[in-house]
């Protein structure tokens, strides 16, 4: 980290992953170690010693100016298990600052005197430290992939607590969703064993949490897994039109939610080159994936319902329990899949309800964009729960037409990152690698590579430092303020030449208008005509192609 980056970090203030500690006192050893354990047990972060809570740099006390190696060794000796931090000292004009970079813990970290703490945000969104309680450890471990709550047995539950009718539903859903067909040949007990819905304890068969959730009887679910609840609500403004809560097994609840949304799913019909394109208010695949994620990845040790709400212009799906450690709204498309409840997630996959590669979030993005609506919004998610909002307002039908034309041009469906690039170019007029990179959650180099690939396939045209859609993919009312001469010259630079017919295609001009633009560029010395009649084309003048120049470069006429 450079001094400039350090000052920017201080200017950003304290957050869930950044803590300031004053050393005027000096800072006590116990306070230092508690701050390290607190950050490690959340998701890691940076501890700055010698900085006040308000961001003023007051410097290190002489007792802590021992050097980075000594400070790191001290932290490791006073944490259980030892936390390996990266320490660095910075000599700022206001005083010396120690920076400790703390990795996220994957097993609970306590101080050597037994204090177990975790970073949190209070009701005013101010960060602090609080005890990590024993009842929270199961959920804590689940967020880090260290335990699977759904695979644990339910004390005192029996085989009789599972509903035979739910096994019938399970088989039907396997058939309808083209799931694991081998399940259809098995008996109820064999299906339960294959999916991890039961375990044998001595001479008894005991259902697991996943077993009760999927095929348990409703009255047993209420008693044995009281945290499980699903709500469906329809709101018009502040009026609640539908407000239903269910404690049904998940497969039954899943069908109920999908049906409740389907009967309210208006659909527009768009004609593109004589073909019918359906534009639903709620994308079926995307909504189903959002509901699946909420049911599978919720924290079943925390009270609270999975909420599915239909508002006037958006659909909202929320569930108790935050993202797994390492997963954030800004890396959802690229982070490795980390289900909180692996047994439950695997059962949903084998039944055929979820995307089998674990990339279901991409389906949600694609479903929104392909129907001319904004990408999903996860910005309101936090430690307490995950919340996704799906735009269901009026669709941008012109974008849907452009997307259909793009699919046909590429002879395949667009991938999620390609749809996002297309959407940005559509919304902004032009897009740059720096703008696209955070949206597709990749590096600027990868974004530039994607834009260049689009340029090579005529999906985008490059002008100066930006990329824009070719005019034949954009309605006249949305075309950027870029002259047709720029478009023509860009085409020549990329392909070496252009014909009048190609000029018409890329600029959207009429034939005579394209002819006029080409003649104007020839007269300005920017192009020369080669060939005649039907074989005529335009290229950069031969003397410039050979590296010769008469002095000043000709300018595009305006």
Secondary structure, 3 states (H helix, E strand, C coil): CCHHHHHHHHHCCCECCEEEECCCCCCCHHHHHHHHHHHHHHCCEEEEECECCCCCECCCCHHHCCCHHHHHHHHHHCEECCCCCEEEEEEECCEEEEEEEECCCCCCCEECCCCEEEEEECCCCCEEEEECCHHHHHHHHHHCCCCCHHHCECCCCCHHHECHHHHHHHHHHHHHCCCCHHHHHCCHHHHHHHCCCEEEECCEEEEEHHHHHHHECHHHHHHHCCCCCEEEEEEECCEEEEEEEECCCHHHHHHHHHHHHHCCCCEEEEEECCEEEEEECCCHHHHHHHHHHHHHHCCCCCCCCEEEEECCCEEEEEEEECCCCCCCCCCCCCCCCCCCCHHHHHHHHHHCCCCCCCCHHHHHHHHHHHCCCCCCECCCCCCCEEEEEEECCCCCHHHHHHHHHHHHHHCCCCCHHHHHHHHHHHHHCCECHHHHHHHHCCCHHHHHHHHHHHHHCCCEEEECCEEEECHHHCCHHHCCCCCHHHHHHHHHHHHCCECHHHHHHHHCCCHHHHHHHHHHHHHCCCCEEECCHHHCEEECCHHHHCCCCCCCCCCCCC
